[in-house]
Amino acid sequence: MATASRTLRRRPAVPARWRRTAPAQQRGRDTAERFAIATEELLRTQPFEEISIRDIVRRARRPIGSFYARFASKEALLPFLYQRYHEGLEPLFASRVARVDWESLDPEAAFAAMVDILIGQYIERPWLIRALALFARSRPEALPDDLVERRRNVFDHSVRVLIRHRAVIAHPDPEAAIRFAVYVVCAVTREKLLFGNAPHSRVTPMTRKDLRDQLVRMFQAYLCTEVST
């Protein structure tokens, strides 16, 4: 029975077309990086599903054979792109948090500053994050093993700088409240900025400034409003 339980909990195998061959030498790693950079550049103007392998190798200035030596298919690029983004997200977020003089901010200004940082993540490279978000939803078995832990670390940065305002946070668990508020801001921003043309997103039209202002209001209201249960 224990063996059966462990089998049920095992992650599904990643289909062959989503796999890539990790290069053993620096030259191979450099070539894979060129393909990744070329794909990111192409994503600025067209969705991933419309990009061909020929487009990628032409932009990377590499022969098509060198692509197939490293990637089983075009789709196999997505786990590689996701890994690159995944590894860079925490240090990038930490550096942006470090630029803010949090000790000088009152609660309202601190909450607004955090919303600005969170929104900024999606404004910088929406073409890439959109492709990665679709990939993550459709192929969770191909995501990095440490994804949840690393994302939790990103949220930790938000908690550390905002928990100093616990006195104004009405929630009985201030840390959990901050994490949830950050999650909601990220979820709403992702839907509006990455999938703004989807019907459910067009139901509530707003400019980027309106989105920011409403999310700041939501963030502050959620954290600071007493709710009777």
Backbone as a chain_set.jsonl record, in Angstrom:
{"seq": "MATASRTLRRRPAVPARWRRTAPAQQRGRDTAERFAIATEELLRTQPFEEISIRDIVRRARRPIGSFYARFASKEALLPFLYQRYHEGLEPLFASRVARVDWESLDPEAAFAAMVDILIGQYIERPWLIRALALFARSRPEALPDDLVERRRNVFDHSVRVLIRHRAVIAHPDPEAAIRFAVYVVCAVTREKLLFGNAPHSRVTPMTRKDLRDQLVRMFQAYLCTEVST", "coords": {"N": [[0.828, -1.216, 0.0], [1.944, 1.234, 0.829], [3.881, 1.546, -1.128], [2.262, 1.844, -3.379], [1.037, 4.279, -2.75], [3.21, 6.041, -2.838], [3.751, 5.863, -5.526], [1.5, 7.049, -6.651], [1.869, 9.648, -5.874], [3.988, 10.471, -7.331], [5.56, 12.69, -9.645], [4.167, 13.384, -12.888], [5.614, 11.988, -15.866], [7.691, 13.918, -18.016], [6.727, 14.679, -21.257], [8.473, 13.628, -24.254], [8.773, 15.628, -26.21], [8.974, 17.94, -24.804], [11.381, 17.961, -23.626], [14.874, 18.746, -23.153], [18.318, 18.566, -24.136], [20.786, 18.921, -21.845], [23.564, 20.931, -22.28], [26.98, 19.879, -22.095], [29.293, 21.311, -22.31], [30.728, 24.638, -22.29], [30.463, 25.987, -24.701], [28.208, 24.786, -25.839], [26.304, 25.571, -23.955], [26.36, 28.31, -24.349], [25.33, 28.444, -26.925], [22.709, 27.455, -26.548], [21.796, 29.519, -24.955], [21.813, 31.617, -26.784], [19.716, 30.827, -28.458], [17.619, 31.074, -26.649], [17.632, 33.847, -26.102], [17.107, 34.823, -28.668], [14.512, 33.833, -29.027], [13.118, 35.215, -27.008], [13.331, 37.812, -28.033], [11.821, 37.573, -30.378], [9.341, 37.086, -29.263], [8.462, 39.562, -28.55], [6.985, 40.604, -30.61], [5.269, 38.664, -31.609], [3.117, 35.896, -30.75], [4.162, 32.883, -29.013], [3.242, 30.533, -30.236], [3.152, 31.186, -32.903], [5.709, 31.491, -33.722], [8.364, 30.086, -35.526], [10.756, 27.359, -35.673], [12.663, 27.893, -37.57], [12.546, 30.673, -37.625], [13.66, 31.197, -35.145], [16.303, 30.092, -35.255], [17.315, 31.574, -37.315], [17.284, 34.167, -36.236], [19.027, 33.74, -34.12], [21.294, 33.148, -35.486], [22.373, 30.621, -35.99], [22.907, 27.212, -37.084], [20.201, 25.043, -38.048], [20.499, 22.445, -37.25], [21.988, 22.618, -34.904], [20.119, 23.504, -33.179], [18.291, 21.34, -32.904], [20.028, 19.587, -31.761], [19.999, 20.266, -29.172], [17.401, 20.757, -28.334], [14.353, 19.016, -28.297], [12.127, 19.863, -29.626], [10.321, 22.817, -30.666], [8.734, 23.466, -28.486], [10.223, 22.493, -26.388], [11.896, 24.495, -25.74], [10.527, 26.092, -23.96], [10.545, 25.087, -21.182], [13.251, 25.663, -20.704], [13.379, 28.454, -21.072], [11.656, 29.127, -19.013], [13.089, 28.233, -16.777], [15.304, 29.966, -16.83], [14.037, 32.439, -16.39], [12.859, 31.896, -13.927], [15.086, 31.465, -12.218], [16.154, 33.997, -12.172], [14.233, 35.625, -11.044], [13.893, 35.939, -8.186], [16.369, 37.265, -7.237], [16.112, 39.599, -8.796], [13.683, 40.713, -7.887], [14.365, 41.098, -5.196], [16.39, 43.01, -5.441], [14.951, 45.204, -6.354], [13.244, 45.685, -4.22], [15.162, 46.402, -2.356], [15.917, 48.909, -3.174], [14.158, 50.719, -2.156], [13.493, 52.992, 0.47], [12.274, 51.771, 3.006], [11.922, 52.224, 5.732], [11.41, 54.881, 5.985], [8.864, 55.255, 5.099], [5.358, 55.722, 5.576], [2.553, 53.557, 6.489], [0.593, 53.611, 4.308], [2.064, 54.645, 2.142], [4.052, 52.708, 1.982], [2.59, 50.392, 1.32], [1.644, 51.162, -1.186], [4.048, 51.423, -2.566], [4.892, 48.78, -2.634], [2.924, 47.614, -4.248], [3.531, 48.924, -6.645], [6.042, 47.792, -7.222], [5.317, 45.1, -7.581], [3.562, 45.229, -9.792], [5.363, 46.191, -11.631], [6.909, 43.971, -12.273], [5.482, 42.657, -14.256], [5.198, 44.498, -16.24], [7.656, 44.863, -17.389], [8.581, 42.661, -19.066], [6.273, 41.602, -20.628], [5.634, 40.055, -22.895], [7.25, 37.795, -22.718], [6.574, 36.733, -20.168], [3.896, 36.148, -20.508], [3.945, 33.978, -22.344], [5.273, 32.134, -20.731], [3.511, 31.891, -18.601], [1.295, 30.66, -19.793], [2.49, 28.266, -20.526], [3.149, 27.24, -17.973], [0.639, 26.703, -16.929], [-0.34, 24.748, -18.63], [1.571, 22.712, -18.69], [2.459, 21.727, -16.009], [4.025, 19.659, -15.001], [6.473, 19.941, -16.143], [7.767, 22.002, -14.94], [10.254, 23.698, -12.867], [11.601, 21.825, -10.091], [11.92, 23.15, -7.664], [10.133, 25.21, -7.679], [7.848, 26.166, -6.128], [9.003, 26.632, -3.623], [10.919, 28.615, -4.251], [9.268, 30.665, -5.177], [7.934, 31.209, -2.852], [9.989, 32.339, -1.42], [10.266, 34.745, -2.771], [7.885, 36.022, -2.027], [8.498, 36.274, 0.633], [10.207, 38.459, 0.791], [8.458, 40.603, 0.493], [6.914, 40.327, 2.808], [8.832, 40.781, 4.818], [9.454, 43.533, 4.616], [7.025, 44.797, 4.966], [5.863, 43.899, 7.289], [6.564, 45.439, 9.415], [4.59, 47.242, 9.731], [2.614, 46.085, 11.19], [0.959, 46.962, 13.204], [-1.112, 48.42, 12.091], [-2.376, 46.62, 10.565], [-5.267, 44.866, 10.222], [-5.94, 42.224, 10.128], [-5.985, 39.059, 11.825], [-3.744, 37.483, 11.451], [-1.102, 38.909, 10.488], [1.111, 38.352, 8.76], [0.193, 36.29, 7.045], [-1.854, 37.732, 5.872], [-0.478, 39.706, 4.414], [0.847, 38.099, 2.546], [-1.347, 37.075, 1.144], [-2.47, 39.417, 0.09], [-0.402, 40.238, -1.614], [-0.418, 38.084, -3.376], [-2.965, 38.401, -4.574], [-2.687, 40.891, -5.876], [-0.701, 40.199, -7.752], [-2.088, 38.22, -9.206], [-4.316, 39.587, -10.315], [-3.002, 41.588, -11.779], [-1.568, 40.016, -13.583], [-3.651, 38.869, -15.1], [-4.841, 41.171, -16.239], [-2.743, 42.547, -17.579], [-1.342, 40.624, -19.064], [-3.256, 39.034, -20.274], [-5.168, 40.71, -21.344], [-6.885, 40.903, -23.518], [-8.655, 38.868, -23.315], [-12.05, 37.713, -22.882], [-13.068, 37.767, -20.174], [-11.403, 39.585, -19.012], [-11.835, 41.918, -20.432], [-14.251, 42.709, -19.519], [-13.996, 44.476, -17.43], [-12.826, 47.239, -18.224], [-9.854, 49.208, -18.075], [-7.289, 51.7, -17.657], [-3.689, 51.392, -17.425], [-2.837, 52.987, -15.32], [-5.227, 53.299, -13.887], [-5.575, 50.647, -13.113], [-3.373, 50.304, -11.41], [-3.987, 52.208, -9.392], [-6.409, 51.206, -8.36], [-5.597, 48.74, -7.398], [-3.857, 49.499, -5.382], [-5.678, 50.659, -3.612], [-7.209, 48.392, -3.01], [-5.253, 46.761, -1.796], [-4.538, 48.237, 0.494], [-7.043, 48.494, 1.763], [-7.774, 45.838, 2.231], [-5.781, 44.976, 4.038], [-6.082, 46.734, 6.187], [-8.695, 46.955, 7.065], [-11.15, 46.265, 9.433], [-12.951, 43.276, 9.888], [-15.914, 41.807, 10.743], [-16.676, 38.571, 11.91]], "CA": [[0.0, 0.0, 0.0], [2.819, 2.403, 0.889], [4.495, 1.684, -2.444], [1.239, 2.38, -4.283], [0.83, 5.684, -2.417], [4.335, 6.796, -3.364], [3.603, 5.903, -6.979], [0.457, 8.008, -6.991], [2.335, 11.008, -5.627], [5.113, 10.773, -8.219], [5.25, 13.645, -10.7], [4.036, 12.769, -14.215], [6.793, 12.1, -16.718], [7.648, 15.001, -18.99], [6.751, 14.13, -22.614], [9.757, 13.801, -24.928], [8.863, 16.858, -26.998], [9.226, 19.053, -23.905], [12.68, 17.789, -23.003], [16.035, 19.258, -23.856], [19.582, 17.975, -23.734], [21.614, 19.925, -21.176], [24.915, 20.879, -22.85], [28.045, 19.58, -21.131], [30.379, 22.261, -22.481], [30.336, 26.046, -22.29], [30.034, 26.363, -26.05], [26.815, 24.353, -25.981], [25.465, 26.434, -23.105], [26.275, 29.616, -25.021], [24.42, 28.307, -28.069], [21.348, 27.388, -26.005], [21.454, 30.876, -24.504], [21.498, 32.411, -27.98], [18.364, 30.46, -28.879], [16.684, 31.653, -25.682], [17.581, 35.297, -26.329], [16.414, 35.037, -29.939], [13.081, 33.585, -28.811], [12.577, 36.351, -26.247], [13.215, 38.95, -28.955], [10.697, 37.306, -31.276], [8.103, 37.164, -28.482], [8.037, 40.964, -28.453], [6.097, 40.975, -31.71], [4.332, 37.605, -31.979], [2.99, 34.854, -29.716], [5.065, 31.743, -29.157], [2.694, 29.536, -31.152], [3.352, 31.62, -34.288], [7.151, 31.524, -33.994], [8.867, 28.811, -36.031], [12.151, 27.071, -35.353], [13.482, 28.623, -38.549], [12.629, 32.052, -37.144], [14.556, 31.239, -33.991], [17.703, 29.861, -35.644], [17.73, 32.71, -38.143], [17.575, 35.279, -35.328], [20.199, 33.366, -33.32], [22.422, 32.962, -36.406], [22.917, 29.297, -35.751], [22.285, 26.224, -37.97], [19.039, 24.38, -37.456], [20.958, 21.22, -36.614], [22.442, 22.892, -33.548], [18.911, 23.626, -32.357], [17.78, 20.004, -32.592], [20.997, 18.903, -30.914], [19.768, 20.684, -27.788], [15.977, 20.798, -28.019], [13.596, 18.022, -29.06], [11.097, 20.556, -30.394], [10.204, 24.225, -30.267], [8.14, 23.504, -27.147], [11.253, 22.186, -25.395], [12.507, 25.763, -25.345], [9.771, 26.741, -22.884], [11.118, 24.808, -19.863], [14.525, 26.363, -20.582], [13.052, 29.864, -20.848], [11.064, 29.253, -17.685], [14.164, 28.075, -15.798], [16.08, 31.215, -16.829], [13.224, 33.454, -15.726], [12.667, 31.437, -12.556], [16.309, 31.684, -11.456], [16.449, 35.422, -12.051], [13.138, 36.393, -10.456], [14.11, 36.311, -6.785], [17.348, 38.352, -7.1], [15.586, 40.822, -9.395], [12.691, 41.265, -6.967], [15.083, 41.549, -4.001], [17.105, 44.256, -5.747], [13.977, 46.295, -6.44], [12.814, 45.971, -2.855], [16.272, 47.039, -1.653], [16.062, 50.304, -3.605], [13.171, 51.547, -1.463], [13.783, 53.296, 1.876], [11.022, 51.367, 3.636], [11.803, 52.772, 7.084], [10.931, 56.27, 5.924], [7.505, 55.295, 4.554], [4.236, 55.361, 6.436], [1.914, 52.349, 5.939], [-0.034, 53.798, 3.0], [3.113, 54.793, 1.132], [4.734, 51.421, 1.861], [1.721, 49.477, 0.578], [1.625, 51.622, -2.582], [5.353, 51.108, -3.146], [4.929, 47.345, -2.907], [2.084, 47.381, -5.424], [4.291, 49.374, -7.809], [7.07, 46.783, -7.51], [4.664, 43.895, -8.086], [3.094, 45.504, -11.151], [6.536, 46.364, -12.474], [7.382, 42.667, -12.75], [4.745, 42.252, -15.446], [5.33, 45.526, -17.268], [8.983, 44.833, -17.996], [8.678, 41.686, -20.162], [4.979, 40.906, -20.695], [5.61, 39.07, -23.981], [7.866, 36.571, -22.224], [5.847, 36.177, -19.025], [2.655, 35.574, -21.02], [4.251, 32.642, -22.872], [5.627, 31.26, -19.614], [2.303, 31.635, -17.808], [0.516, 29.657, -20.521], [3.231, 27.011, -20.4], [3.038, 26.739, -16.597], [-0.708, 26.182, -16.718], [-0.601, 23.575, -19.466], [2.565, 21.673, -18.463], [3.062, 21.891, -14.679], [5.005, 18.617, -14.715], [7.764, 20.331, -16.72], [8.278, 23.16, -14.213], [11.354, 23.367, -11.942], [11.188, 21.147, -8.861], [11.948, 24.058, -6.518], [9.348, 26.392, -8.04], [7.028, 26.687, -5.026], [9.899, 27.15, -2.593], [11.539, 29.858, -4.715], [8.235, 31.699, -5.208], [7.695, 31.567, -1.456], [11.071, 33.241, -1.052], [9.934, 36.059, -3.327], [6.868, 36.594, -1.146], [9.137, 36.594, 1.914], [10.745, 39.822, 0.731], [7.329, 41.508, 0.746], [6.546, 40.217, 4.223], [9.858, 41.369, 5.687], [9.445, 44.996, 4.624], [5.711, 45.322, 5.33], [5.409, 43.444, 8.599], [6.828, 46.509, 10.379], [3.339, 47.997, 9.896], [1.634, 45.145, 11.723], [0.041, 47.65, 14.116], [-2.285, 48.919, 11.363], [-2.983, 45.513, 9.829], [-6.398, 44.415, 11.034], [-6.053, 40.765, 10.056], [-5.386, 38.402, 12.999], [-2.445, 36.934, 11.072], [-0.58, 39.914, 9.557], [1.984, 37.786, 7.73], [-0.661, 35.615, 6.063], [-2.595, 38.758, 5.149], [0.43, 40.311, 3.435], [1.056, 37.128, 1.471], [-2.551, 36.996, 0.323], [-2.597, 40.672, -0.651], [0.58, 40.181, -2.697], [-0.922, 37.099, -4.34], [-4.092, 38.971, -5.32], [-2.151, 41.909, -6.789], [-0.041, 39.501, -8.854], [-3.085, 37.512, -10.015], [-5.098, 40.555, -11.085], [-2.1, 42.209, -12.748], [-1.284, 39.021, -14.623], [-4.806, 38.739, -15.997], [-5.108, 42.414, -16.974], [-1.645, 42.961, -18.441], [-0.91, 39.556, -19.958], [-4.398, 38.453, -20.987], [-6.15, 41.792, -21.377], [-7.839, 40.742, -24.615], [-9.602, 37.791, -23.008], [-13.377, 38.278, -22.548], [-13.275, 38.043, -18.749], [-10.616, 40.763, -18.658], [-12.43, 43.098, -21.076], [-15.463, 43.086, -18.795], [-13.655, 45.619, -16.583], [-11.758, 47.977, -18.906], [-9.182, 50.252, -17.308], [-5.931, 52.004, -18.066], [-2.688, 50.861, -16.505], [-2.855, 53.829, -14.119], [-6.424, 52.908, -13.123], [-5.286, 49.344, -12.511], [-2.471, 50.533, -10.28], [-4.681, 52.924, -8.316], [-7.395, 50.33, -7.742], [-4.891, 47.71, -6.648], [-3.373, 50.132, -4.151], [-6.845, 50.758, -2.73], [-7.53, 47.044, -2.567], [-4.183, 46.306, -0.914], [-4.668, 48.944, 1.769], [-8.33, 48.179, 2.388], [-7.757, 44.466, 2.73], [-4.905, 44.852, 5.193], [-6.372, 47.637, 7.3], [-10.12, 47.025, 7.403], [-11.681, 45.26, 10.377], [-14.092, 42.517, 9.358], [-16.524, 40.988, 11.796], [-17.021, 37.234, 11.403]], "C": [[0.855, 1.255, 0.0], [3.476, 2.644, -0.461], [3.518, 2.281, -3.436], [1.027, 3.864, -4.03], [1.958, 6.54, -2.969], [4.237, 6.914, -4.874], [2.581, 6.941, -7.397], [0.938, 9.441, -6.83], [3.467, 11.416, -6.562], [4.683, 11.742, -9.309], [5.119, 12.936, -12.04], [5.319, 12.956, -15.018], [6.609, 13.219, -17.723], [7.709, 14.39, -20.389], [8.045, 14.501, -23.339], [9.862, 15.144, -25.637], [9.119, 18.083, -26.134], [10.615, 18.98, -23.274], [13.781, 18.441, -23.838], [17.276, 18.555, -23.324], [20.448, 19.066, -23.114], [23.032, 19.844, -21.725], [25.971, 20.681, -21.772], [29.163, 20.617, -21.19], [29.853, 23.69, -22.562], [29.846, 26.498, -23.664], [28.586, 25.982, -26.286], [25.875, 25.203, -25.157], [25.294, 27.805, -23.743], [25.303, 29.555, -26.194], [22.97, 28.232, -27.601], [20.885, 28.761, -25.539], [21.105, 31.766, -25.686], [20.097, 32.098, -28.492], [17.323, 31.062, -27.937], [16.53, 33.148, -25.906], [16.83, 35.599, -27.619], [14.913, 34.837, -29.782], [12.441, 34.725, -28.034], [12.387, 37.561, -27.156], [12.026, 38.775, -29.886], [9.361, 37.432, -30.552], [7.609, 38.595, -28.319], [6.959, 41.304, -29.485], [5.102, 39.891, -32.106], [4.272, 36.551, -30.885], [3.854, 33.646, -30.043], [4.556, 30.755, -30.202], [2.889, 29.916, -32.617], [4.826, 31.695, -34.672], [7.595, 30.141, -34.461], [10.315, 28.601, -35.593], [13.072, 27.795, -36.324], [13.617, 30.092, -38.157], [13.676, 32.172, -36.037], [16.012, 31.087, -34.425], [18.215, 30.994, -36.522], [18.106, 33.899, -37.262], [18.837, 34.99, -34.507], [21.468, 33.21, -34.162], [23.165, 31.658, -36.108], [22.224, 28.313, -36.696], [21.159, 25.487, -37.265], [19.439, 23.079, -36.771], [21.41, 21.446, -35.182], [21.253, 23.093, -32.608], [18.438, 22.233, -31.933], [18.777, 19.18, -31.772], [20.749, 19.204, -29.441], [18.302, 20.63, -27.37], [15.223, 19.814, -28.909], [12.563, 18.671, -29.971], [11.123, 22.026, -29.986], [9.673, 24.329, -28.843], [9.172, 23.229, -26.054], [12.032, 23.418, -24.976], [11.824, 26.355, -24.117], [10.272, 26.375, -21.489], [12.445, 25.528, -19.629], [14.297, 27.852, -20.325], [12.492, 30.075, -19.456], [12.144, 29.153, -16.614], [14.995, 29.351, -15.693], [15.33, 32.312, -16.087], [13.094, 33.147, -14.239], [13.9, 31.737, -11.688], [16.618, 33.161, -11.251], [15.415, 36.222, -11.291], [13.438, 36.843, -9.032], [15.176, 37.4, -6.634], [16.875, 39.663, -7.698], [14.597, 41.502, -8.455], [13.382, 41.828, -5.723], [15.806, 42.863, -4.256], [16.156, 45.445, -5.831], [13.446, 46.671, -5.064], [13.9, 46.752, -2.115], [16.441, 48.508, -2.038], [15.148, 51.262, -2.84], [13.597, 51.753, -0.004], [12.516, 53.035, 2.687], [10.83, 51.993, 5.007], [11.26, 54.193, 7.089], [9.473, 56.377, 5.495], [6.471, 54.981, 5.62], [3.517, 54.168, 5.798], [1.327, 52.537, 4.544], [1.006, 53.893, 1.895], [3.846, 53.464, 0.919], [3.893, 50.432, 1.058], [1.698, 49.859, -0.899], [2.945, 51.281, -3.277], [5.443, 49.626, -3.488], [4.08, 47.014, -4.126], [2.832, 47.788, -6.69], [5.366, 48.354, -8.205], [6.442, 45.539, -8.128], [4.179, 44.089, -9.515], [4.276, 45.6, -12.106], [7.092, 45.064, -13.017], [6.748, 42.291, -14.083], [4.88, 43.257, -16.581], [6.622, 45.357, -18.056], [9.073, 43.902, -19.201], [7.372, 40.915, -20.325], [4.925, 39.835, -21.773], [6.201, 37.736, -23.532], [7.018, 35.932, -21.124], [4.526, 35.575, -19.476], [2.892, 34.161, -21.538], [4.56, 31.667, -21.743], [4.417, 30.932, -18.754], [1.429, 30.584, -18.479], [1.176, 28.291, -20.419], [3.047, 26.409, -19.01], [1.669, 26.13, -16.333], [-0.945, 24.881, -17.479], [0.355, 22.416, -19.179], [3.222, 21.818, -17.088], [4.111, 20.837, -14.359], [6.397, 18.962, -15.241], [8.393, 21.527, -16.007], [9.413, 22.745, -13.274], [10.843, 22.763, -10.638], [11.092, 22.103, -7.671], [11.083, 25.299, -6.73], [8.597, 26.984, -6.849], [7.911, 27.305, -3.943], [10.494, 28.491, -2.999], [10.511, 30.979, -4.79], [7.9, 32.151, -3.787], [8.773, 32.529, -0.964], [10.829, 34.65, -1.575], [8.909, 36.755, -2.437], [7.477, 37.001, 0.196], [9.697, 38.007, 1.928], [9.641, 40.845, 1.015], [6.96, 41.506, 2.228], [7.548, 40.946, 5.099], [9.783, 42.891, 5.747], [8.102, 45.575, 5.065], [5.266, 44.932, 6.733], [5.692, 44.481, 9.679], [5.574, 47.351, 10.636], [2.234, 47.096, 10.453], [0.607, 45.842, 12.614], [-1.213, 48.141, 13.401], [-2.968, 47.809, 10.569], [-4.043, 44.863, 10.707], [-6.538, 42.896, 11.061], [-5.397, 40.126, 11.273], [-4.026, 37.757, 12.715], [-1.823, 37.871, 10.038], [0.288, 39.335, 8.442], [1.171, 37.088, 6.644], [-1.43, 36.634, 5.232], [-1.728, 39.419, 4.087], [0.635, 39.373, 2.254], [-0.167, 37.056, 0.55], [-2.729, 38.259, -0.51], [-1.627, 40.708, -1.826], [0.109, 39.222, -3.787], [-2.042, 37.694, -5.198], [-3.604, 40.024, -6.307], [-1.496, 41.241, -7.993], [-1.063, 38.842, -9.785], [-3.874, 38.482, -10.898], [-4.221, 41.212, -12.154], [-1.8, 41.263, -13.897], [-2.449, 38.927, -15.612], [-5.018, 39.995, -16.841], [-4.002, 42.745, -17.969], [-1.225, 41.883, -19.433], [-2.042, 39.015, -20.816], [-5.538, 39.467, -21.084], [-7.183, 41.677, -22.474], [-8.842, 39.617, -24.377], [-10.936, 38.387, -22.568], [-13.54, 38.633, -21.081], [-12.488, 39.266, -18.303], [-11.221, 42.026, -19.249], [-13.7, 43.551, -20.369], [-15.22, 44.322, -17.936], [-12.517, 46.384, -17.239], [-11.16, 49.038, -17.995], [-7.786, 50.481, -17.859], [-4.96, 51.386, -17.072], [-2.653, 51.669, -15.213], [-4.063, 53.49, -13.25], [-6.19, 51.583, -12.412], [-4.416, 49.519, -11.277], [-3.205, 51.176, -9.121], [-5.687, 52.023, -7.606], [-6.733, 49.216, -6.929], [-4.296, 48.262, -5.354], [-4.514, 50.241, -3.146], [-7.212, 49.384, -2.163], [-6.532, 46.55, -1.52], [-4.341, 46.935, 0.47], [-5.954, 48.563, 2.494], [-8.329, 46.775, 2.975], [-6.929, 44.356, 4.009], [-5.407, 45.625, 6.412], [-7.832, 47.694, 7.736], [-10.51, 45.89, 8.352], [-12.897, 44.57, 9.75], [-14.629, 41.648, 10.48], [-16.942, 39.653, 11.201], [-18.082, 36.6, 12.26]], "O": [[0.566, 2.217, -0.711], [3.617, 3.786, -0.898], [3.893, 3.128, -4.247], [0.855, 4.635, -4.974], [1.72, 7.624, -3.5], [4.598, 7.943, -5.444], [2.775, 7.639, -8.392], [0.492, 10.341, -7.542], [3.863, 12.581, -6.584], [3.577, 11.637, -9.838], [5.862, 11.994, -12.316], [6.02, 13.957, -14.867], [5.506, 13.444, -18.222], [8.648, 13.654, -20.689], [8.638, 15.548, -23.077], [10.938, 15.742, -25.662], [9.443, 19.151, -26.654], [10.981, 19.843, -22.476], [13.641, 18.654, -25.042], [17.284, 18.021, -22.215], [20.806, 20.031, -23.79], [23.653, 18.784, -21.645], [25.874, 21.239, -20.679], [29.902, 20.784, -20.22], [28.681, 23.918, -22.863], [28.918, 27.301, -23.766], [27.82, 26.754, -26.863], [24.773, 25.524, -25.601], [24.214, 28.394, -23.686], [24.544, 30.495, -26.43], [22.095, 28.871, -28.186], [19.72, 29.122, -25.709], [20.192, 32.587, -25.593], [19.372, 33.0, -28.913], [16.266, 31.51, -28.381], [15.411, 33.662, -25.9], [16.012, 36.518, -27.666], [14.125, 35.597, -30.346], [11.338, 35.158, -28.367], [11.378, 38.259, -27.052], [11.301, 39.734, -30.151], [8.364, 37.836, -31.149], [6.445, 38.809, -27.982], [6.127, 42.183, -29.26], [4.175, 40.165, -32.868], [5.253, 36.331, -30.173], [4.226, 33.418, -31.194], [5.344, 30.201, -30.969], [2.8, 29.052, -33.49], [5.149, 31.939, -35.834], [7.234, 29.135, -33.85], [11.003, 29.542, -35.196], [14.145, 28.257, -35.936], [14.679, 30.688, -38.335], [14.464, 33.117, -35.999], [16.866, 31.869, -34.007], [19.397, 31.336, -36.483], [19.116, 34.56, -37.5], [19.623, 35.898, -34.235], [22.575, 33.148, -33.627], [24.39, 31.613, -35.994], [21.076, 28.541, -37.079], [21.166, 25.329, -36.044], [18.788, 22.656, -35.815], [21.241, 20.572, -34.332], [21.361, 22.882, -31.4], [18.213, 21.979, -30.749], [18.398, 18.182, -31.158], [21.23, 18.486, -28.565], [17.997, 20.476, -26.188], [15.427, 19.781, -30.123], [12.169, 18.087, -30.98], [11.855, 22.42, -29.078], [10.114, 25.185, -28.076], [9.013, 23.683, -24.92], [12.748, 23.395, -23.975], [12.464, 27.042, -23.32], [10.42, 27.273, -20.661], [12.741, 25.953, -18.512], [14.946, 28.442, -19.461], [12.802, 31.065, -18.793], [12.119, 29.908, -15.643], [15.35, 29.772, -14.592], [15.904, 33.026, -15.264], [13.206, 34.04, -13.399], [13.767, 32.207, -10.558], [17.266, 33.536, -10.273], [15.667, 37.37, -10.924], [13.255, 38.016, -8.707], [14.915, 38.391, -5.953], [17.194, 40.731, -7.176], [14.659, 42.714, -8.248], [13.027, 42.908, -5.249], [15.834, 43.736, -3.389], [16.504, 46.557, -5.432], [13.224, 47.848, -4.781], [13.597, 47.658, -1.338], [17.052, 49.272, -1.291], [15.346, 52.476, -2.876], [14.008, 50.809, 0.67], [11.776, 53.963, 3.014], [9.699, 52.266, 5.409], [10.711, 54.65, 8.091], [8.901, 57.466, 5.521], [6.667, 54.099, 6.456], [3.841, 53.8, 4.669], [1.545, 51.693, 3.675], [0.848, 53.289, 0.834], [4.219, 53.137, -0.207], [4.422, 49.713, 0.209], [1.729, 48.987, -1.768], [2.951, 50.895, -4.446], [6.008, 49.259, -4.518], [4.49, 46.203, -4.957], [2.777, 47.083, -7.697], [5.57, 48.091, -9.39], [6.975, 44.987, -9.091], [4.362, 43.211, -10.358], [4.201, 45.146, -13.248], [7.681, 45.042, -14.097], [7.394, 41.682, -14.936], [4.697, 42.911, -17.748], [6.677, 45.668, -19.245], [9.584, 44.299, -20.249], [7.36, 39.693, -20.175], [4.253, 38.817, -21.602], [5.714, 36.673, -23.918], [6.773, 34.725, -21.149], [4.071, 34.59, -18.894], [2.135, 33.246, -21.216], [4.154, 30.505, -21.794], [4.305, 29.821, -18.236], [0.881, 29.711, -17.806], [0.498, 27.278, -20.246], [2.816, 25.207, -18.879], [1.553, 25.151, -15.596], [-1.678, 24.01, -17.009], [-0.001, 21.258, -19.397], [4.435, 22.015, -17.014], [4.997, 21.079, -13.539], [7.386, 18.351, -14.836], [9.443, 22.012, -16.428], [9.525, 21.571, -12.922], [9.782, 23.144, -10.142], [10.277, 21.894, -6.772], [11.263, 26.313, -6.055], [8.701, 28.183, -6.591], [7.6, 28.371, -3.412], [10.567, 29.408, -2.182], [10.838, 32.129, -4.498], [7.619, 33.325, -3.549], [8.489, 33.432, -0.178], [11.149, 35.632, -0.905], [9.049, 37.939, -2.129], [7.024, 37.959, 0.821], [9.667, 38.679, 2.959], [9.875, 41.838, 1.703], [6.726, 42.559, 2.821], [7.159, 41.657, 6.026], [10.018, 43.482, 6.801], [8.043, 46.727, 5.494], [4.381, 45.572, 7.302], [5.11, 44.407, 10.761], [5.498, 48.08, 11.625], [1.052, 47.334, 10.204], [-0.512, 45.349, 12.758], [-2.267, 48.27, 14.024], [-4.02, 48.031, 9.969], [-3.75, 44.372, 11.797], [-7.199, 42.353, 11.947], [-4.351, 40.598, 11.718], [-3.248, 37.514, 13.638], [-1.993, 37.66, 8.837], [0.207, 39.786, 7.3], [1.432, 37.274, 5.456], [-1.638, 36.435, 4.035], [-2.195, 39.666, 2.975], [0.601, 39.799, 1.1], [-0.03, 36.985, -0.671], [-3.097, 38.184, -1.682], [-1.986, 41.158, -2.914], [0.225, 39.517, -4.976], [-2.058, 37.506, -6.415], [-4.053, 40.053, -7.453], [-1.708, 41.665, -9.129], [-0.921, 38.898, -11.006], [-4.075, 38.226, -12.086], [-4.648, 41.374, -13.298], [-1.782, 41.674, -15.057], [-2.239, 38.91, -16.824], [-5.338, 39.899, -18.025], [-4.287, 43.179, -19.085], [-0.793, 42.206, -20.539], [-1.821, 38.586, -21.948], [-6.71, 39.126, -20.925], [-8.25, 42.284, -22.383], [-9.776, 39.441, -25.16], [-10.96, 39.45, -21.948], [-14.091, 39.687, -20.761], [-12.856, 39.918, -17.326], [-11.137, 43.094, -18.642], [-14.173, 44.664, -20.599], [-16.128, 45.128, -17.735], [-11.36, 46.207, -16.86], [-11.876, 49.689, -17.234], [-7.178, 49.587, -18.447], [-5.361, 50.914, -16.008], [-2.462, 51.11, -14.133], [-3.948, 53.403, -12.028], [-6.562, 51.418, -11.251], [-4.696, 48.947, -10.224], [-3.062, 50.737, -7.979], [-5.806, 52.071, -6.382], [-7.255, 48.803, -5.893], [-4.242, 47.56, -4.345], [-4.335, 49.949, -1.964], [-7.49, 49.25, -0.972], [-6.917, 45.993, -0.491], [-4.282, 46.245, 1.488], [-5.947, 48.337, 3.704], [-8.822, 46.553, 4.081], [-7.351, 43.702, 4.962], [-5.177, 45.208, 7.547], [-8.167, 48.41, 8.679], [-10.233, 44.718, 8.097], [-13.757, 45.221, 9.157], [-13.901, 40.86, 11.085], [-17.501, 39.609, 10.105], [-18.502, 35.475, 11.992]]}, "num_chains": 1, "name": "protein.A"}
